[in-house]
Protein backbone atom coordinates (compact mmCIF):
# COMPACT_ATOMS: atom_id res chain seq x y z
CA UNK A 1 0.00 0.00 0.00
CA UNK A 2 2.81 2.43 0.87
CA UNK A 3 4.52 1.70 -2.46
CA UNK A 4 1.30 2.49 -4.33
CA UNK A 5 0.91 5.75 -2.41
CA UNK A 6 4.44 6.77 -3.42
CA UNK A 7 3.76 5.67 -7.02
CA UNK A 8 0.73 7.98 -7.16
CA UNK A 9 2.90 10.94 -6.11
CA UNK A 10 5.41 10.00 -8.82
CA UNK A 11 2.55 10.01 -11.36
CA UNK A 12 1.52 13.50 -10.26
CA UNK A 13 5.12 14.82 -10.27
CA UNK A 14 7.00 12.71 -12.85
CA UNK A 15 10.04 15.01 -13.01
CA UNK A 16 10.41 15.67 -9.28
CA UNK A 17 13.56 14.75 -7.37
CA UNK A 18 13.31 12.42 -4.37
CA UNK A 19 13.21 15.24 -1.80
CA UNK A 20 10.22 16.82 -3.54
CA UNK A 21 8.46 13.43 -3.75
CA UNK A 22 8.83 12.98 0.02
CA UNK A 23 7.54 16.49 0.71
CA UNK A 24 4.56 16.11 -1.64
CA UNK A 25 3.79 12.69 -0.14
CA UNK A 26 3.12 14.16 3.29
CA UNK A 27 1.47 17.35 2.06
CA UNK A 28 -0.97 15.66 -0.32
CA UNK A 29 -2.03 12.73 1.86
CA UNK A 30 -2.46 14.99 4.88
CA UNK A 31 -5.09 16.90 2.89
CA UNK A 32 -6.50 13.88 1.03
CA UNK A 33 -10.28 13.60 1.14
CA UNK A 34 -10.57 10.12 2.66
CA UNK A 35 -12.33 7.76 1.95
CA UNK A 36 -11.77 8.87 -1.64
CA UNK A 37 -9.68 6.01 -3.09
CA UNK A 38 -6.10 6.35 -4.30
CA UNK A 39 -5.97 4.95 -7.84
CA UNK A 40 -2.98 4.40 -10.12
CA UNK A 41 -5.30 3.65 -13.06
CA UNK A 42 -9.07 3.40 -13.62
CA UNK A 43 -10.71 0.26 -12.27
CA UNK A 44 -11.42 -2.23 -15.07
CA UNK A 45 -13.94 -5.05 -15.40
CA UNK A 46 -12.73 -8.34 -16.81
CA UNK A 47 -14.03 -11.65 -18.12
CA UNK A 48 -13.35 -13.63 -14.92
CA UNK A 49 -16.01 -14.32 -12.29
CA UNK A 50 -14.07 -12.57 -9.54
CA UNK A 51 -14.99 -9.74 -7.23
CA UNK A 52 -13.64 -6.30 -8.15
CA UNK A 53 -13.55 -3.48 -5.58
CA UNK A 54 -16.75 -1.49 -6.03
CA UNK A 55 -18.21 0.51 -3.11
CA UNK A 56 -21.38 1.24 -5.08
CA UNK A 57 -22.12 -2.45 -5.44
CA UNK A 58 -20.67 -3.97 -2.25
CA UNK A 59 -21.58 -2.49 1.18
CA UNK A 60 -18.43 -3.97 2.73
CA UNK A 61 -16.25 -1.94 0.35
CA UNK A 62 -17.97 1.25 1.51
CA UNK A 63 -16.63 0.62 5.02
CA UNK A 64 -12.99 0.97 3.93
CA UNK A 65 -11.61 4.08 5.62
CA UNK A 66 -8.48 4.80 3.55
CA UNK A 67 -8.81 2.76 0.33
CA UNK A 68 -5.68 2.25 -1.78
CA UNK A 69 -6.64 0.21 -4.85
CA UNK A 70 -4.34 -2.23 -6.61
CA UNK A 71 -3.84 -1.42 -10.33
CA UNK A 72 -3.86 -5.00 -11.68
CA UNK A 73 -7.07 -6.87 -12.47
CA UNK A 74 -9.00 -7.72 -10.34
CA UNK A 75 -8.66 -4.46 -8.42
CA UNK A 76 -8.76 -4.88 -4.63
CA UNK A 77 -8.30 -2.66 -1.60
CA UNK A 78 -4.82 -3.07 -0.13
CA UNK A 79 -5.79 -1.22 3.08
CA UNK A 80 -8.99 -3.06 4.00
CA UNK A 81 -7.71 -3.80 7.52
CA UNK A 82 -7.37 -0.15 8.63
CA UNK A 83 -9.48 0.52 11.72
CA UNK A 84 -10.65 3.75 13.32
CA UNK A 85 -7.63 3.77 15.65
CA UNK A 86 -5.03 2.98 13.00
CA UNK A 87 -6.52 5.68 10.75
CA UNK A 88 -6.06 8.23 13.55
CA UNK A 89 -2.45 7.10 14.01
CA UNK A 90 -1.66 7.25 10.27
CA UNK A 91 -3.22 10.70 9.84
CA UNK A 92 -1.36 12.01 12.90
CA UNK A 93 1.95 10.68 11.53
CA UNK A 94 1.28 12.19 8.10
CA UNK A 95 0.58 15.53 9.75
CA UNK A 96 3.75 15.25 11.82
CA UNK A 97 5.76 14.37 8.71
CA UNK A 98 4.35 17.39 6.88
CA UNK A 99 5.35 19.69 9.76
CA UNK A 100 8.88 18.24 9.90
CA UNK A 101 9.29 18.69 6.12
CA UNK A 102 8.25 22.33 6.44
CA UNK A 103 10.89 22.84 9.14
CA UNK A 104 13.52 21.05 7.03
CA UNK A 105 12.80 23.43 4.15
CA UNK A 106 13.10 26.35 6.57
CA UNK A 107 16.48 25.07 7.78
CA UNK A 108 15.27 24.47 11.34
CA UNK A 109 15.54 20.67 11.20
CA UNK A 110 17.52 18.04 9.30
CA UNK A 111 16.54 14.87 7.45
CA UNK A 112 17.57 12.77 10.45
CA UNK A 113 14.64 14.27 12.38
CA UNK A 114 12.25 12.71 9.86
CA UNK A 115 13.66 9.23 10.50
CA UNK A 116 13.69 9.27 14.29
CA UNK A 117 12.71 6.10 16.13
CA UNK A 118 9.06 5.69 17.07
CA UNK A 119 7.81 6.65 20.54
CA UNK A 120 5.15 3.93 20.87
CA UNK A 121 6.45 2.73 24.24
CA UNK A 122 6.51 6.28 25.61
CA UNK A 123 3.23 7.84 24.48
CA UNK A 124 0.54 5.65 26.10
CA UNK A 125 -0.19 5.33 29.80
CA UNK A 126 -1.73 1.86 29.54
CA UNK A 127 -0.97 -1.14 27.33
CA UNK A 128 -2.51 -4.53 26.71
CA UNK A 129 0.03 -7.32 26.37
CA UNK A 130 -1.19 -10.40 24.50
CA UNK A 131 1.02 -13.41 25.27
CA UNK A 132 0.87 -16.50 23.05
CA UNK A 133 2.81 -19.47 24.45
CA UNK A 134 3.50 -23.00 23.23
CA UNK A 135 4.83 -25.92 25.24
CA UNK A 136 6.17 -27.73 22.21
CA UNK A 137 8.52 -27.18 19.28
CA UNK A 138 9.47 -23.85 17.76
CA UNK A 139 7.70 -24.80 14.52
CA UNK A 140 4.46 -25.44 16.38
CA UNK A 141 4.78 -22.09 18.15
CA UNK A 142 5.19 -20.25 14.84
CA UNK A 143 1.81 -21.60 13.75
CA UNK A 144 0.07 -20.73 17.03
CA UNK A 145 1.59 -17.26 17.48
CA UNK A 146 0.95 -16.47 13.81
CA UNK A 147 -2.71 -17.37 14.22
CA UNK A 148 -3.05 -15.21 17.35
CA UNK A 149 -1.34 -12.28 15.62
CA UNK A 150 -3.64 -12.61 12.60
CA UNK A 151 -6.66 -12.27 14.91
CA UNK A 152 -5.31 -9.28 16.85
CA UNK A 153 -7.23 -6.90 14.58
CA UNK A 154 -10.50 -8.39 15.85
CA UNK A 155 -9.50 -7.51 19.42
CA UNK A 156 -8.66 -3.95 18.34
CA UNK A 157 -12.06 -3.57 16.65
CA UNK A 158 -13.87 -4.70 19.80
CA UNK A 159 -11.78 -2.43 22.02
CA UNK A 160 -12.59 0.58 19.83
CA UNK A 161 -16.32 0.27 20.54
CA UNK A 162 -15.76 -0.19 24.29
CA UNK A 163 -16.90 2.75 26.39
CA UNK A 164 -13.92 4.71 27.66
CA UNK A 165 -11.44 3.62 24.97
CA UNK A 166 -10.50 6.52 22.70
CA UNK A 167 -7.68 4.75 20.85
CA UNK A 168 -6.45 1.16 20.56
CA UNK A 169 -3.09 1.28 18.78
CA UNK A 170 -1.52 -2.12 17.95
CA UNK A 171 2.27 -2.27 17.69
CA UNK A 172 3.42 -3.62 14.33
CA UNK A 173 6.09 -6.03 15.62
CA UNK A 174 6.15 -8.89 18.10
CA UNK A 175 8.73 -9.94 20.70
CA UNK A 176 9.64 -13.60 21.18
CA UNK A 177 11.61 -15.67 23.70
CA UNK A 178 12.16 -19.31 24.62
CA UNK A 179 12.96 -20.92 27.98
CA UNK A 180 13.67 -24.39 29.31
CA UNK A 181 11.02 -25.82 31.61
CA UNK A 182 13.07 -27.20 34.49
CA UNK A 183 11.29 -26.71 37.81
CA UNK A 184 9.02 -23.83 36.81
CA UNK A 185 5.42 -24.23 35.69
CA UNK A 186 4.42 -22.73 32.32
CA UNK A 187 1.74 -20.61 34.03
CA UNK A 188 4.36 -18.92 36.24
CA UNK A 189 6.45 -17.99 33.21
CA UNK A 190 3.45 -16.63 31.31
CA UNK A 191 2.36 -14.55 34.31
CA UNK A 192 5.83 -13.00 34.55
CA UNK A 193 6.38 -12.55 30.81
CA UNK A 194 5.69 -9.12 29.34
CA UNK A 195 6.26 -7.02 32.47
CA UNK A 196 9.25 -5.37 34.13
CA UNK A 197 8.29 -6.80 37.51
CA UNK A 198 8.41 -10.33 36.09
CA UNK A 199 11.93 -10.08 34.67
CA UNK A 200 13.47 -11.15 37.99
CA UNK A 201 11.92 -14.60 37.59
CA UNK A 202 12.72 -14.81 33.87
CA UNK A 203 16.38 -13.92 34.48
CA UNK A 204 16.78 -17.11 36.52
CA UNK A 205 15.56 -19.34 33.67
CA UNK A 206 17.83 -20.98 31.11
CA UNK A 207 17.39 -20.35 27.41
CA UNK A 208 17.58 -23.38 25.11
CA UNK A 209 20.70 -24.08 23.06
CA UNK A 210 21.32 -26.36 20.08
CA UNK A 211 21.82 -29.42 22.28
CA UNK A 212 18.54 -28.87 24.19
CA UNK A 213 16.11 -29.90 21.47
CA UNK A 214 14.97 -32.96 23.40
CA UNK A 215 14.33 -30.99 26.60
CA UNK A 216 10.93 -29.55 27.44
CA UNK A 217 10.68 -25.93 26.33
CA UNK A 218 8.20 -23.08 26.31
CA UNK A 219 8.14 -20.57 23.46
CA UNK A 220 6.50 -17.18 24.00
CA UNK A 221 5.47 -14.26 21.81
CA UNK A 222 4.11 -10.99 23.14
CA UNK A 223 2.10 -8.37 21.25
CA UNK A 224 1.28 -4.89 22.54
CA UNK A 225 -1.72 -2.61 22.10
CA UNK A 226 -1.42 0.97 23.34
CA UNK A 227 -4.59 2.36 24.92
CA UNK A 228 -5.76 5.95 25.24
CA UNK A 229 -8.51 6.02 27.85
CA UNK A 230 -11.08 8.69 28.65
CA UNK A 231 -13.20 7.89 31.69
CA UNK A 232 -14.92 11.24 32.03
CA UNK A 233 -18.07 11.05 34.12
CA UNK A 234 -21.48 12.00 32.85
CA UNK A 235 -23.54 14.63 34.64
CA UNK A 236 -24.85 13.36 37.95
CA UNK A 237 -22.59 10.27 37.98
CA UNK A 238 -20.83 9.50 41.26
CA UNK A 239 -17.99 7.21 42.30
CA UNK A 240 -14.98 6.00 40.34
CA UNK A 241 -15.61 5.10 36.70
CA UNK A 242 -13.69 2.01 35.61
CA UNK A 243 -12.87 0.58 32.20
CA UNK A 244 -14.43 -2.82 31.53
CA UNK A 245 -12.74 -4.79 28.73
CA UNK A 246 -13.81 -8.22 29.91
CA UNK A 247 -16.16 -8.76 26.95
CA UNK A 248 -13.70 -7.97 24.11
CA UNK A 249 -10.99 -10.04 25.83
CA UNK A 250 -13.25 -13.06 26.38
CA UNK A 251 -14.40 -12.85 22.76
CA UNK A 252 -10.76 -12.80 21.64
CA UNK A 253 -9.98 -15.82 23.82
CA UNK A 254 -12.86 -17.74 22.24
CA UNK A 255 -11.77 -16.72 18.75
CA UNK A 256 -8.19 -17.91 19.29
CA UNK A 257 -9.27 -21.17 20.93
CA UNK A 258 -11.49 -21.91 17.93
CA UNK A 259 -8.32 -22.64 15.92
CA UNK A 260 -8.67 -26.09 14.38
CA UNK A 261 -5.27 -27.24 15.71
CA UNK A 262 -5.76 -25.80 19.22
CA UNK A 263 -4.56 -28.06 22.03
CA UNK A 264 -5.28 -26.81 25.55
CA UNK A 265 -2.28 -28.58 27.05
CA UNK A 266 0.07 -27.20 24.40
CA UNK A 267 -1.24 -23.78 23.35
CA UNK A 268 -1.67 -21.02 25.95
CA UNK A 269 -2.81 -17.40 25.70
CA UNK A 270 -3.05 -14.54 28.18
CA UNK A 271 -4.02 -10.85 28.03
CA UNK A 272 -2.63 -8.59 30.73
CA UNK A 273 -2.81 -4.90 31.54
CA UNK A 274 0.67 -3.35 31.66
CA UNK A 275 1.29 0.22 32.76
CA UNK A 276 3.85 2.41 31.01
CA UNK A 277 6.39 2.11 33.83
CA UNK A 278 6.07 -1.69 34.00
CA UNK A 279 6.91 -2.37 30.34
CA UNK A 280 9.72 -4.94 29.91
CA UNK A 281 13.23 -3.79 29.03
CA UNK A 282 13.37 -5.59 25.68
CA UNK A 283 10.89 -3.18 24.06
CA UNK A 284 13.55 -0.45 24.31
CA UNK A 285 16.75 -0.41 22.29
CA UNK A 286 20.21 0.05 23.74
CA UNK A 287 20.77 3.64 24.84
CA UNK A 288 17.06 4.49 24.84
CA UNK A 289 15.89 6.09 28.07
CA UNK A 290 12.79 4.37 29.39
CA UNK A 291 10.08 6.42 31.11
CA UNK A 292 10.46 6.77 34.85
CA UNK A 293 7.64 6.99 37.30
CA UNK A 294 7.49 10.36 38.98
CA UNK A 295 6.65 9.94 42.64
CA UNK A 296 4.04 12.36 43.89
CA UNK A 297 5.22 14.26 46.94
CA UNK A 298 2.67 14.79 49.64
CA UNK A 299 2.03 18.39 50.43
CA UNK A 300 3.23 19.31 53.90
CA UNK A 301 0.56 20.85 56.07
CA UNK A 302 1.27 24.24 57.59
CA UNK A 303 0.49 24.91 61.22
CA UNK A 304 -2.64 26.85 60.22
CA UNK A 305 -3.85 23.93 58.04
CA UNK A 306 -3.32 21.52 60.93
CA UNK A 307 -5.35 23.73 63.24
CA UNK A 308 -8.14 23.96 60.66
CA UNK A 309 -8.20 20.18 60.21
CA UNK A 310 -8.38 19.52 63.96
CA UNK A 311 -11.15 22.05 64.31
CA UNK A 312 -13.21 20.51 61.50
CA UNK A 313 -12.74 16.99 62.84
CA UNK A 314 -14.01 18.04 66.24
CA UNK A 315 -16.95 20.01 64.90
CA UNK A 316 -20.49 18.65 65.39
CA UNK A 317 -21.10 18.55 61.64
CA UNK A 318 -18.05 16.36 61.04
CA UNK A 319 -19.09 13.99 63.82
CA UNK A 320 -22.61 13.54 62.46
CA UNK A 321 -21.22 12.44 59.08
CA UNK A 322 -18.94 9.72 60.49
C-alpha positions in Angstrom: 0.0 0.0 0.0 2.8 2.4 0.9 4.5 1.7 -2.5 1.3 2.5 -4.3 0.9 5.7 -2.4 4.4 6.8 -3.4 3.8 5.7 -7.0 0.7 8.0 -7.2 2.9 10.9 -6.1 5.4 10.0 -8.8 2.6 10.0 -11.4 1.5 13.5 -10.3 5.1 14.8 -10.3 7.0 12.7 -12.9 10.0 15.0 -13.0 10.4 15.7 -9.3 13.6 14.7 -7.4 13.3 12.4 -4.4 13.2 15.2 -1.8 10.2 16.8 -3.5 8.5 13.4 -3.8 8.8 13.0 0.0 7.5 16.5 0.7 4.6 16.1 -1.6 3.8 12.7 -0.1 3.1 14.2 3.3 1.5 17.4 2.1 -1.0 15.7 -0.3 -2.0 12.7 1.9 -2.5 15.0 4.9 -5.1 16.9 2.9 -6.5 13.9 1.0 -10.3 13.6 1.1 -10.6 10.1 2.7 -12.3 7.8 2.0 -11.8 8.9 -1.6 -9.7 6.0 -3.1 -6.1 6.4 -4.3 -6.0 4.9 -7.8 -3.0 4.4 -10.1 -5.3 3.6 -13.1 -9.1 3.4 -13.6 -10.7 0.3 -12.3 -11.4 -2.2 -15.1 -13.9 -5.0 -15.4 -12.7 -8.3 -16.8 -14.0 -11.6 -18.1 -13.4 -13.6 -14.9 -16.0 -14.3 -12.3 -14.1 -12.6 -9.5 -15.0 -9.7 -7.2 -13.6 -6.3 -8.2 -13.6 -3.5 -5.6 -16.8 -1.5 -6.0 -18.2 0.5 -3.1 -21.4 1.2 -5.1 -22.1 -2.5 -5.4 -20.7 -4.0 -2.3 -21.6 -2.5 1.2 -18.4 -4.0 2.7 -16.3 -1.9 0.3 -18.0 1.3 1.5 -16.6 0.6 5.0 -13.0 1.0 3.9 -11.6 4.1 5.6 -8.5 4.8 3.6 -8.8 2.8 0.3 -5.7 2.3 -1.8 -6.6 0.2 -4.8 -4.3 -2.2 -6.6 -3.8 -1.4 -10.3 -3.9 -5.0 -11.7 -7.1 -6.9 -12.5 -9.0 -7.7 -10.3 -8.7 -4.5 -8.4 -8.8 -4.9 -4.6 -8.3 -2.7 -1.6 -4.8 -3.1 -0.1 -5.8 -1.2 3.1 -9.0 -3.1 4.0 -7.7 -3.8 7.5 -7.4 -0.1 8.6 -9.5 0.5 11.7 -10.7 3.7 13.3 -7.6 3.8 15.7 -5.0 3.0 13.0 -6.5 5.7 10.8 -6.1 8.2 13.5 -2.4 7.1 14.0 -1.7 7.2 10.3 -3.2 10.7 9.8 -1.4 12.0 12.9 2.0 10.7 11.5 1.3 12.2 8.1 0.6 15.5 9.8 3.8 15.3 11.8 5.8 14.4 8.7 4.3 17.4 6.9 5.3 19.7 9.8 8.9 18.2 9.9 9.3 18.7 6.1 8.2 22.3 6.4 10.9 22.8 9.1 13.5 21.0 7.0 12.8 23.4 4.2 13.1 26.3 6.6 16.5 25.1 7.8 15.3 24.5 11.3 15.5 20.7 11.2 17.5 18.0 9.3 16.5 14.9 7.5 17.6 12.8 10.4 14.6 14.3 12.4 12.2 12.7 9.9 13.7 9.2 10.5 13.7 9.3 14.3 12.7 6.1 16.1 9.1 5.7 17.1 7.8 6.6 20.5 5.1 3.9 20.9 6.4 2.7 24.2 6.5 6.3 25.6 3.2 7.8 24.5 0.5 5.7 26.1 -0.2 5.3 29.8 -1.7 1.9 29.5 -1.0 -1.1 27.3 -2.5 -4.5 26.7 0.0 -7.3 26.4 -1.2 -10.4 24.5 1.0 -13.4 25.3 0.9 -16.5 23.0 2.8 -19.5 24.4 3.5 -23.0 23.2 4.8 -25.9 25.2 6.2 -27.7 22.2 8.5 -27.2 19.3 9.5 -23.8 17.8 7.7 -24.8 14.5 4.5 -25.4 16.4 4.8 -22.1 18.1 5.2 -20.2 14.8 1.8 -21.6 13.7 0.1 -20.7 17.0 1.6 -17.3 17.5 1.0 -16.5 13.8 -2.7 -17.4 14.2 -3.0 -15.2 17.4 -1.3 -12.3 15.6 -3.6 -12.6 12.6 -6.7 -12.3 14.9 -5.3 -9.3 16.8 -7.2 -6.9 14.6 -10.5 -8.4 15.9 -9.5 -7.5 19.4 -8.7 -3.9 18.3 -12.1 -3.6 16.7 -13.9 -4.7 19.8 -11.8 -2.4 22.0 -12.6 0.6 19.8 -16.3 0.3 20.5 -15.8 -0.2 24.3 -16.9 2.7 26.4 -13.9 4.7 27.7 -11.4 3.6 25.0 -10.5 6.5 22.7 -7.7 4.8 20.8 -6.5 1.2 20.6 -3.1 1.3 18.8 -1.5 -2.1 18.0 2.3 -2.3 17.7 3.4 -3.6 14.3 6.1 -6.0 15.6 6.1 -8.9 18.1 8.7 -9.9 20.7 9.6 -13.6 21.2 11.6 -15.7 23.7 12.2 -19.3 24.6 13.0 -20.9 28.0 13.7 -24.4 29.3 11.0 -25.8 31.6 13.1 -27.2 34.5 11.3 -26.7 37.8 9.0 -23.8 36.8 5.4 -24.2 35.7 4.4 -22.7 32.3 1.7 -20.6 34.0 4.4 -18.9 36.2 6.5 -18.0 33.2 3.5 -16.6 31.3 2.4 -14.5 34.3 5.8 -13.0 34.6 6.4 -12.6 30.8 5.7 -9.1 29.3 6.3 -7.0 32.5 9.2 -5.4 34.1 8.3 -6.8 37.5 8.4 -10.3 36.1 11.9 -10.1 34.7 13.5 -11.1 38.0 11.9 -14.6 37.6 12.7 -14.8 33.9 16.4 -13.9 34.5 16.8 -17.1 36.5 15.6 -19.3 33.7 17.8 -21.0 31.1 17.4 -20.4 27.4 17.6 -23.4 25.1 20.7 -24.1 23.1 21.3 -26.4 20.1 21.8 -29.4 22.3 18.5 -28.9 24.2 16.1 -29.9 21.5 15.0 -33.0 23.4 14.3 -31.0 26.6 10.9 -29.6 27.4 10.7 -25.9 26.3 8.2 -23.1 26.3 8.1 -20.6 23.5 6.5 -17.2 24.0 5.5 -14.3 21.8 4.1 -11.0 23.1 2.1 -8.4 21.2 1.3 -4.9 22.5 -1.7 -2.6 22.1 -1.4 1.0 23.3 -4.6 2.4 24.9 -5.8 6.0 25.2 -8.5 6.0 27.8 -11.1 8.7 28.6 -13.2 7.9 31.7 -14.9 11.2 32.0 -18.1 11.0 34.1 -21.5 12.0 32.8 -23.5 14.6 34.6 -24.9 13.4 37.9 -22.6 10.3 38.0 -20.8 9.5 41.3 -18.0 7.2 42.3 -15.0 6.0 40.3 -15.6 5.1 36.7 -13.7 2.0 35.6 -12.9 0.6 32.2 -14.4 -2.8 31.5 -12.7 -4.8 28.7 -13.8 -8.2 29.9 -16.2 -8.8 27.0 -13.7 -8.0 24.1 -11.0 -10.0 25.8 -13.2 -13.1 26.4 -14.4 -12.9 22.8 -10.8 -12.8 21.6 -10.0 -15.8 23.8 -12.9 -17.7 22.2 -11.8 -16.7 18.8 -8.2 -17.9 19.3 -9.3 -21.2 20.9 -11.5 -21.9 17.9 -8.3 -22.6 15.9 -8.7 -26.1 14.4 -5.3 -27.2 15.7 -5.8 -25.8 19.2 -4.6 -28.1 22.0 -5.3 -26.8 25.5 -2.3 -28.6 27.0 0.1 -27.2 24.4 -1.2 -23.8 23.4 -1.7 -21.0 25.9 -2.8 -17.4 25.7 -3.1 -14.5 28.2 -4.0 -10.9 28.0 -2.6 -8.6 30.7 -2.8 -4.9 31.5 0.7 -3.3 31.7 1.3 0.2 32.8 3.9 2.4 31.0 6.4 2.1 33.8 6.1 -1.7 34.0 6.9 -2.4 30.3 9.7 -4.9 29.9 13.2 -3.8 29.0 13.4 -5.6 25.7 10.9 -3.2 24.1 13.5 -0.5 24.3 16.7 -0.4 22.3 20.2 0.0 23.7 20.8 3.6 24.8 17.1 4.5 24.8 15.9 6.1 28.1 12.8 4.4 29.4 10.1 6.4 31.1 10.5 6.8 34.8 7.6 7.0 37.3 7.5 10.4 39.0 6.6 9.9 42.6 4.0 12.4 43.9 5.2 14.3 46.9 2.7 14.8 49.6 2.0 18.4 50.4 3.2 19.3 53.9 0.6 20.9 56.1 1.3 24.2 57.6 0.5 24.9 61.2 -2.6 26.8 60.2 -3.8 23.9 58.0 -3.3 21.5 60.9 -5.3 23.7 63.2 -8.1 24.0 60.7 -8.2 20.2 60.2 -8.4 19.5 64.0 -11.1 22.1 64.3 -13.2 20.5 61.5 -12.7 17.0 62.8 -14.0 18.0 66.2 -17.0 20.0 64.9 -20.5 18.7 65.4 -21.1 18.6 61.6 -18.0 16.4 61.0 -19.1 14.0 63.8 -22.6 13.5 62.5 -21.2 12.4 59.1 -18.9 9.7 60.5 
